[in-house]
Amino acid sequence: MWHRRVAAAVALLVAAASRLEAHDRLRASSPRDGDTVAVAPSSIRLVFAARVDPTSAHVTLVDGARRAVPLAVATAHPDSGAVLVATVPGDVAPGTWRVEWRIAGRDGHPVTGTVRFMVEARAAGATPAWTPAAAPDADTITEAEASTFDAGAPAYVLVRWGTYLALLPLIGAFALLVVVVPRVDGDEGDMTAARVVRVGRLAAVALLAAAAARLAAQSTSLHGPAGALDPASIGSVLRYTTWGWAWIGQVAATVLALVLLSPRRATALSTRLGGGAVVIALAIASAASGHAVASEERTQLLLAADALHTVGAGAWLGALGMLLIVALAPAHRGTAHTAAAVRAFAPLALGGAFLLVASGGLLAWHHVGSLGAVVSTTYGRLVLAKAGLLVLIGTLGGVNWRRLGPRLPAEPAVRLLRRSVRGELALGALLLLVTAVLVATPTPREAAADATAAMGTDTP
């Protein structure tokens, strides 16, 4: 009856993910983008579509020679957490100016933008000329321009990759406990469960370590290396962004997984039911730090699809990795329980692959937006690479299953199957690396929305 449990878990996951929604776009500004003002601004006002974290926001006013004007620290407007205000300490000179801003997006990634305006030659409050107290030369790079460690930095990509390499086996452990272990009879089933629990606990510990590294990387991307480990900086990351809430949820779910993955409870009903809650929480946490949560269209649908994408990957690739260790290792080859475990895994793999491909297709259709963008954008080419790897993994697994499945549990067949599974998992690790890069790559739709937003904003 595991099909009913899985269906119920999927329904609950979709309902939970659909409650998350957030947008990071700049809706309005004062001065407006492209304005020519007759009164020199005494403050910069930015209006966003959702509440922003003022402690991780940076607003810089830059003149035509790329010299930065020292602004007061941006603060939230007392009437709205979605409005940032930065006071200009002195008067500004006539000429062309730009406001460079950076905030923490709801998906945790830094979001940046620029507002350009011109101060008329005879504008009220303008000074004839402006010279900063410590005049930088014309090649001064502003803070927003100097920030290079972001979600796409190689070190951050590796941290994200490590997170996936721990997350999927943990989901796979619970998938095996629900679907595969009950189909392995007697003492062999108990031994299989015990092996799953041991490896699952290692995956949970690895995921906690990856979570700590990911929090440090996230704080660095928003506050810079100097303030990355400051408790106030870390607190602001966790408090104000959906990414932070999702991080807390992931850590809590992982701790719960460690409690549930007890050798004494490996086959208990409470472990299987609790495992479903863990999988749902982990999947939603993963979705809440990706492109879906920052989308301005179909956000709820995309969040649910992203979460299902994670579940599918864990039920297929994560569980396959677990199966290699607990049933196909040399110490277990040639036994009857190996054949039983592999055959019980087949429907789980098919279901996981279906979820992975169906949800991935939906996400790609939305984020890419057009066939032309598939080959003309970095995001589209990464999607193609990911799709190609999925085809290779699925083909390799399908061919070997049909060729070797009927020959189990003969020892030569187990040996060949183990070799094939290792190849599939190597391709899967490469696929996860592509995914780690893809998550930090702007989608064609996001690029188009940014271009539209850059054409101007409304008056607050």
JONOR-V684956 format. One record per residue. N is the residue number from 1. RES is the residue in one small letter. PHI is phi in degrees with one decimal (999 if undefined). OMEGA is omega in degrees with one decimal (999 if undefined). NEAR is the number of other C-alpha atoms within 10 Angstrom. Layout:
n,res,phi,omega,near
N,RES,PHI,OMEGA,NEAR
N,RES,PHI,OMEGA,NEAR
//
This chain:
n,res,phi,omega,near
1,m,999,-177.4,7
2,w,-65.7,179.6,13
3,h,-60.9,179.7,12
4,r,-67.2,179.4,9
5,r,-63.3,179.5,15
6,v,-62.9,179.2,16
7,a,-61.9,178.8,11
8,a,-65.1,179.2,13
9,a,-64.4,178.8,17
10,v,-63.0,179.5,18
11,a,-62.0,179.3,12
12,l,-65.9,179.4,16
13,l,-62.3,179.6,24
14,v,-62.1,-179.3,22
15,a,-65.2,-178.8,14
16,a,-69.9,-178.6,17
17,a,-64.9,-176.5,27
18,s,-70.2,179.4,18
19,r,-83.6,179.5,11
20,l,-91.8,176.8,17
21,e,-157.5,179.6,21
22,a,-164.3,178.5,21
23,h,-134.8,-174.9,18
24,d,-119.6,-172.2,23
25,r,-70.7,171.5,20
26,l,-77.7,-178.2,25
27,r,-89.6,-176.0,18
28,a,-159.7,177.4,21
29,s,-154.1,173.4,22
30,s,-139.6,1.6,19
31,p,-66.3,176.7,26
32,r,-76.6,176.8,21
33,d,-66.3,179.5,22
34,g,88.2,-178.6,17
35,d,-71.4,165.3,15
36,t,-113.7,-171.2,17
37,v,-104.3,178.1,18
38,a,-93.5,177.7,16
39,v,-128.0,-179.9,15
40,a,-62.3,-175.8,22
41,p,-69.8,174.8,20
42,s,-96.6,177.3,15
43,s,-155.3,175.2,17
44,i,-110.0,-176.2,21
45,r,-124.4,-179.4,23
46,l,-121.7,-178.1,27
47,v,-113.1,-178.4,25
48,f,-105.5,-177.2,18
49,a,-79.7,-179.8,15
50,a,-151.0,179.0,18
51,r,-56.9,179.0,20
52,v,-122.9,179.6,23
53,d,-90.3,-178.0,20
54,p,-67.0,-177.4,21
55,t,-72.5,177.9,20
56,s,-110.5,179.5,21
57,a,-92.4,177.9,21
58,h,-131.4,178.8,22
59,v,-125.9,-177.6,26
60,t,-128.1,176.1,24
61,l,-105.4,-172.5,23
62,v,-124.3,179.5,19
63,d,-88.9,-175.8,20
64,g,-65.3,178.2,12
65,a,-94.4,178.4,13
66,r,65.8,174.1,17
67,r,-99.3,-175.7,21
68,a,-87.7,174.5,23
69,v,-86.9,178.5,21
70,p,-69.5,178.3,16
71,l,-98.6,169.9,17
72,a,-67.2,180.0,15
73,v,-59.8,-179.7,16
74,a,-65.3,179.4,23
75,t,-128.1,177.1,18
76,a,-75.7,176.3,21
77,h,-66.7,-177.2,16
78,p,-60.2,-178.1,10
79,d,-95.0,-177.4,7
80,s,-158.8,176.4,13
81,g,-74.6,179.3,16
82,a,-92.5,-177.2,20
83,v,-115.2,175.1,25
84,l,-105.7,179.0,25
85,v,-128.8,176.3,21
86,a,-123.7,-177.6,21
87,t,-79.8,174.9,16
88,v,-91.2,-173.4,19
89,p,-59.6,-178.7,12
90,g,-128.5,178.6,16
91,d,-77.6,178.1,16
92,v,-109.6,-176.6,24
93,a,-84.1,172.4,22
94,p,-59.7,178.6,24
95,g,135.5,-177.8,15
96,t,-92.0,-179.2,16
97,w,-132.8,172.0,22
98,r,-141.3,176.6,20
99,v,-103.9,176.4,22
100,e,-105.2,-177.9,20
101,w,-126.6,175.5,20
102,r,-144.0,177.9,19
103,i,-131.4,172.7,21
104,a,-86.1,178.0,29
105,g,-68.3,-179.7,26
106,r,-66.8,174.4,30
107,d,-87.0,177.5,24
108,g,92.8,-178.2,27
109,h,-78.4,175.2,23
110,p,-61.6,178.0,21
111,v,-116.3,-176.0,18
112,t,-124.2,177.4,20
113,g,-167.8,-177.7,16
114,t,-137.9,173.2,16
115,v,-120.6,-178.1,25
116,r,-111.1,176.9,20
117,f,-151.5,-179.7,18
118,m,-126.7,175.1,23
119,v,-99.9,-177.9,22
120,e,-61.2,-177.1,17
121,a,-60.2,-179.0,14
122,r,-109.5,-178.2,15
123,a,-64.6,177.6,19
124,a,-64.3,177.7,15
125,g,84.8,-179.6,16
126,a,-82.8,176.2,22
127,t,-92.9,179.4,15
128,p,-59.2,179.0,12
129,a,-152.7,-178.4,10
130,w,-130.5,176.6,15
131,t,-131.2,-180.0,11
132,p,-65.8,-177.4,10
133,a,-57.7,174.9,8
134,a,-120.9,-169.3,6
135,a,-68.1,172.9,12
136,p,-76.0,178.1,14
137,d,-77.8,-171.3,10
138,a,-67.0,-178.0,12
139,d,-95.8,179.0,9
140,t,-57.7,177.8,14
141,i,-102.4,-178.3,15
142,t,-71.5,-177.8,16
143,e,-59.4,-179.3,16
144,a,-63.1,-179.9,15
145,e,-73.5,-175.1,10
146,a,-81.8,-177.2,10
147,s,-73.7,-177.2,17
148,t,-111.0,179.6,12
149,f,-88.4,179.3,19
150,d,-136.0,-176.2,21
151,a,-62.2,-179.2,23
152,g,-94.7,179.2,19
153,a,-63.0,-177.9,14
154,p,-53.4,-179.6,13
155,a,-63.7,179.5,13
156,y,-68.5,177.6,23
157,v,-60.5,179.3,23
158,l,-66.0,176.5,16
159,v,-62.5,179.3,21
160,r,-65.6,177.8,24
161,w,-61.9,176.9,22
162,g,-60.3,177.1,22
163,t,-62.1,179.4,23
164,y,-64.2,-178.4,24
165,l,-66.4,175.1,21
166,a,-95.1,-175.6,21
167,l,-66.3,-174.7,28
168,l,-64.8,175.6,29
169,p,-62.5,178.0,30
170,l,-66.1,174.7,34
171,i,-63.1,178.9,32
172,g,-62.2,178.9,29
173,a,-61.6,179.6,32
174,f,-69.6,176.8,31
175,a,-62.9,178.1,29
176,l,-66.4,179.6,26
177,l,-64.3,-178.3,26
178,v,-83.7,-169.5,24
179,v,-103.6,-170.0,22
180,v,-89.7,-174.6,26
181,v,-56.0,179.5,26
182,p,-60.8,-178.7,18
183,r,-95.4,174.8,16
184,v,-104.9,-169.0,23
185,d,-77.8,166.5,14
186,g,61.4,-176.9,10
187,d,-62.2,179.1,10
188,e,-62.5,177.3,17
189,g,-63.8,178.3,20
190,d,-64.4,179.1,17
191,m,-67.5,177.6,18
192,t,-61.9,178.6,24
193,a,-60.4,-179.5,24
194,a,-63.5,177.9,22
195,r,-65.9,178.3,19
196,v,-59.5,-178.7,29
197,v,-63.0,-178.3,28
198,r,-62.4,-178.9,16
199,v,-69.3,177.9,17
200,g,-62.1,178.0,25
201,r,-65.6,176.1,22
202,l,-62.4,177.8,15
203,a,-63.9,179.3,26
204,a,-65.4,177.7,24
205,v,-63.1,178.4,17
206,a,-63.6,179.6,18
207,l,-68.2,175.8,25
208,l,-64.8,177.4,19
209,a,-64.3,178.2,16
210,a,-64.5,178.7,21
211,a,-63.7,177.9,21
212,a,-63.1,179.0,14
213,a,-65.5,-178.8,16
214,r,-68.1,177.5,20
215,l,-65.5,177.8,20
216,a,-63.8,179.0,18
217,a,-65.4,-179.4,25
218,q,-65.6,178.6,25
219,s,-64.8,177.7,26
220,t,-64.5,-178.3,23
221,s,-66.4,-176.8,24
222,l,-97.6,-173.6,29
223,h,-117.0,-178.6,24
224,g,84.4,-177.5,20
225,p,-58.7,-175.0,15
226,a,-65.3,-176.7,8
227,g,-107.7,-172.8,14
228,a,-62.5,-175.8,19
229,l,-98.0,176.1,17
230,d,-66.2,-178.1,14
231,p,-56.0,179.1,11
232,a,-66.4,178.8,12
233,s,-65.0,179.5,19
234,i,-64.0,178.5,21
235,g,-61.6,180.0,14
236,s,-68.3,177.4,17
237,v,-62.1,-176.6,26
238,l,-76.4,-173.1,19
239,r,-86.5,-166.8,14
240,y,-102.7,-175.0,20
241,t,-117.3,172.8,23
242,t,-60.2,176.0,24
243,w,-56.1,-179.1,27
244,g,-64.8,178.1,24
245,w,-63.7,178.8,17
246,a,-65.7,177.9,23
247,w,-60.9,178.2,24
248,i,-61.4,178.9,16
249,g,-62.8,179.3,18
250,q,-64.2,-179.9,24
251,v,-63.9,179.5,20
252,a,-62.2,180.0,15
253,a,-65.9,179.7,22
254,t,-69.3,176.1,26
255,v,-63.0,176.9,18
256,l,-61.5,178.0,16
257,a,-60.8,177.9,27
258,l,-61.7,178.4,17
259,v,-67.7,-177.4,13
260,l,-71.0,-177.3,23
261,l,-82.8,177.8,28
262,s,-105.1,179.8,17
263,p,-55.3,-178.8,16
264,r,-77.0,-175.0,10
265,r,-114.9,-169.8,16
266,a,-57.1,-178.2,24
267,t,-107.4,-177.8,20
268,a,-73.1,179.4,14
269,l,-62.4,-179.1,12
270,s,-62.5,178.0,12
271,t,-66.6,-179.6,20
272,r,-68.3,178.6,22
273,l,-68.2,177.2,15
274,g,-63.7,176.8,19
275,g,-62.0,176.3,24
276,g,-62.1,178.0,23
277,a,-65.1,178.3,18
278,v,-62.7,-179.3,23
279,v,-61.2,179.2,29
280,i,-61.3,-179.3,25
281,a,-63.3,179.8,23
282,l,-65.1,-179.5,27
283,a,-66.6,179.3,28
284,i,-66.7,178.5,27
285,a,-60.7,178.0,25
286,s,-65.3,-179.7,23
287,a,-65.4,-175.7,26
288,a,-77.9,175.2,30
289,s,-122.0,179.4,25
290,g,-123.1,-176.6,20
291,h,-64.9,-173.2,24
292,a,-60.6,-174.5,28
293,v,-70.2,179.6,28
294,a,-94.6,-178.4,24
295,s,-71.9,177.8,24
296,e,-94.9,179.5,17
297,e,-129.0,176.0,14
298,r,53.3,-174.8,13
299,t,-59.2,-177.0,21
300,q,-64.3,178.7,22
301,l,-62.1,-178.0,17
302,l,-67.9,176.6,27
303,l,-62.3,178.4,32
304,a,-63.2,179.6,27
305,a,-64.5,179.6,27
306,d,-63.9,178.2,28
307,a,-64.6,177.4,29
308,l,-64.1,177.0,26
309,h,-59.8,178.5,27
310,t,-66.7,178.2,29
311,v,-61.1,179.9,27
312,g,-61.4,179.3,30
313,a,-64.2,178.9,27
314,g,-68.6,-178.7,30
315,a,-69.6,179.8,30
316,w,-98.1,-173.6,28
317,l,-73.0,178.7,24
318,g,-63.2,178.8,30
319,a,-67.6,177.8,29
320,l,-63.7,176.7,27
321,g,-62.7,177.1,21
322,m,-63.9,-179.2,24
323,l,-62.0,179.0,26
324,l,-58.7,-175.9,18
325,i,-79.5,-170.5,17
326,v,-91.5,-176.6,23
327,a,-131.3,-176.4,25
328,l,-111.9,178.5,24
329,a,-64.3,-178.0,14
330,p,-53.2,-178.2,14
331,a,-67.3,-175.2,10
332,h,-112.1,-172.6,15
333,r,-68.3,175.4,21
334,g,78.9,-179.2,19
335,t,-94.3,-178.2,17
336,a,-66.5,-177.3,15
337,h,-69.0,176.4,23
338,t,-62.2,179.3,24
339,a,-63.1,-179.5,22
340,a,-64.2,-179.1,20
341,a,-66.4,-179.0,25
342,v,-65.4,179.8,23
343,r,-68.3,177.7,18
344,a,-69.3,-179.4,18
345,f,-74.0,-173.9,22
346,a,-54.4,179.8,17
347,p,-66.4,176.6,14
348,l,-63.9,179.3,24
349,a,-63.1,179.5,23
350,l,-64.1,178.3,16
351,g,-64.1,178.3,15
352,g,-64.4,179.3,25
353,a,-64.4,178.6,22
354,f,-62.4,178.4,16
355,l,-60.6,-177.3,21
356,l,-62.8,-176.6,24
357,v,-72.1,-177.6,17
358,a,-64.6,-179.6,15
359,s,-68.6,177.9,21
360,g,-64.2,176.8,22
361,g,-63.3,178.2,16
362,l,-63.4,-179.7,15
363,l,-64.1,179.9,20
364,a,-65.0,178.9,17
365,w,-58.2,-178.9,13
366,h,-74.3,-171.8,18
367,h,-70.5,-179.1,22
368,v,-77.2,171.7,22
369,g,89.5,-178.4,16
370,s,-155.7,179.0,14
371,l,-64.7,179.5,10
372,g,-61.1,-178.2,10
373,a,-70.6,179.6,17
374,v,-63.4,-177.5,19
375,v,-103.9,-174.8,15
376,s,-97.3,-179.2,11
377,t,-122.4,177.7,16
378,t,-62.6,-179.5,16
379,y,-61.0,-179.3,23
380,g,-62.7,179.3,24
381,r,-68.3,175.5,16
382,l,-66.8,175.8,19
383,v,-62.1,177.5,22
384,l,-62.1,179.0,15
385,a,-62.5,179.5,15
386,k,-64.5,178.6,21
387,a,-62.6,178.7,16
388,g,-62.4,177.9,13
389,l,-65.4,177.3,19
390,l,-61.7,178.6,19
391,v,-62.2,178.9,13
392,l,-62.3,-179.3,15
393,i,-63.7,-179.5,21
394,g,-63.6,179.3,16
395,t,-65.4,179.5,13
396,l,-61.0,179.8,15
397,g,-66.0,-178.6,18
398,g,-65.6,-179.3,15
399,v,-63.1,-178.5,12
400,n,-69.6,177.2,16
401,w,-64.8,-179.7,17
402,r,-69.2,-177.1,10
403,r,-82.0,-174.1,12
404,l,-102.4,-177.8,18
405,g,-53.7,-179.1,19
406,p,-65.1,-176.0,12
407,r,-93.1,177.1,14
408,l,-72.5,8.6,20
409,p,-98.8,178.4,19
410,a,-57.4,-173.8,17
411,e,-59.9,178.0,15
412,p,-60.8,178.9,14
413,a,-66.8,178.2,19
414,v,-63.7,-179.9,26
415,r,-64.0,179.0,17
416,l,-66.6,179.6,13
417,l,-65.1,178.6,22
418,r,-62.2,178.2,20
419,r,-63.5,178.8,13
420,s,-64.5,-179.6,18
421,v,-63.4,177.3,22
422,r,-61.7,176.8,15
423,g,-64.3,177.7,15
424,e,-61.7,-178.1,23
425,l,-70.9,175.2,17
426,a,-63.9,176.1,13
427,l,-64.9,178.2,16
428,g,-63.8,177.2,22
429,a,-63.2,176.6,17
430,l,-65.5,177.1,15
431,l,-60.9,179.2,20
432,l,-67.6,175.4,22
433,l,-65.7,175.7,19
434,v,-60.3,178.8,18
435,t,-63.3,179.5,20
436,a,-62.4,175.4,23
437,v,-76.6,-176.8,20
438,l,-60.3,-178.0,22
439,v,-60.8,-177.6,19
440,a,-98.0,-179.3,20
441,t,-96.7,179.2,18
442,p,-58.3,177.9,17
443,t,-78.9,175.7,23
444,p,-56.5,178.2,21
445,r,-65.6,177.9,18
446,e,-64.1,178.7,17
447,a,-62.7,178.5,11
448,a,-66.6,178.8,13
449,a,-65.7,177.9,13
450,d,-64.2,179.0,15
451,a,-65.0,178.0,11
452,t,-67.1,179.9,11
453,a,-64.5,-178.9,18
454,a,-67.5,-179.6,16
455,m,-76.0,177.3,10
456,g,145.5,178.3,18
457,t,-127.7,-178.5,21
458,d,-83.9,174.3,13
459,t,-73.8,179.0,13
460,p,-60.6,999,13
//
